[in-house]
């Protein structure tokens, strides 16, 4: 996704921004963001203990991305960029977005990666299937984002207030399908701008 994101990130590259990343696995993306945004304050959340990745300008929080109490500890209008590369579960993606969008500054960018886990082929796949990503009829994150784009009032996991906030404050939602160079697999990411 790096080539795509550069179009959206480049104007903030040398600014003192606040960035939140959900899901950091081995820390590769943290390294990239730390080099790309030289003046950024980066906060990362992961369900596993990743405290070994902490640096001077990188805070690591161990926690569940669907824990509203944890997410509500962040100040409103604080982050310039929020990137969800966490569990890719429908519930987690939507709850995180519903809570954290308030924590995003005006004109900020919220990204939900790996939306291909919303597709029917993942629900029907015996290896992944509904158990891993929690796909059920009517709860797919890709449909949830398209409903917000269409200003439709439909949600599964959010309170009415949380969903109304999204409808009132989302400026645009762009969904991108990207191909991977090594094989025929593809991935879907989204870039959501706040008014």
Residue, then its C-alpha position, 0 to 999 in steps of 0.5 A: x500500500x505504500x505507493x498509494x499512501x504516499x499520495x495522502x501522506x506526503x503533505x504531512x511528511x515533515x510535520x509533527x503529526x500524531x499517528x495511531x497504528x492498530x496491529x503491528x505484528x513484527x514492527x516492520x510498519x512502525x519502522x517504515x512510519x518512523x522513517x517516513x514521518x521523522x517528526x511524528x509521535x506514533x502510538x501503536x496498539x497490539x493485542x500481544x505484548x510488543x513493548x520491545x518495539x517502544x522507542x523515544x517517539x513510539x508508544x506501545x499499548x497492549x490491548x484489544x482494538x475492540x475495547x471501547x474503554x481503552x479506545x476512549x482514553x485517547x483525546x478527541x481530535x488528537x490523531x492526524x492519521x489512524x491506520x487499522x491493520x489489526x485483526x481484520x475481524x468485522x467487529x473489531x474493524x467497525x468498533x475501532x472505526x466507530x470509536x476512534x473516528x472522534x479521535x481523528x482531527x478535522x481533515x485527518x485520514x483513517x485507513x482500514x486495511x485488508x478489507x478483502x476479508x469482508x468478501x464472500x470467498x473468505x466466509x466460505x473458505x474452510x481455512x479462514x471462513x466466518x470463524x476467523x474474521x467473524x463474517x455473517x450476513x449483514x456485517x461485512x466491513x466493506x458493506x458498512x463503509x459503502x453504506x456510510x458512503x451512501x448515507x444509509x443508516x445501517x450498522x450492526x456493532x455501533x450505537x446510534x450516536x457513534x453511527x450518526x457521528x460517522x454519517x455527519x463527519x465522514x467527508x469521503x471514503x475511497x476503496x482501493x483494490x491492489x495487487x501483490x507482485x509475487x502472486x495473483x492475490x489481491x488486497x483491498x484498503x480504504x482511505x477515509x477522510x474526515x471533514 
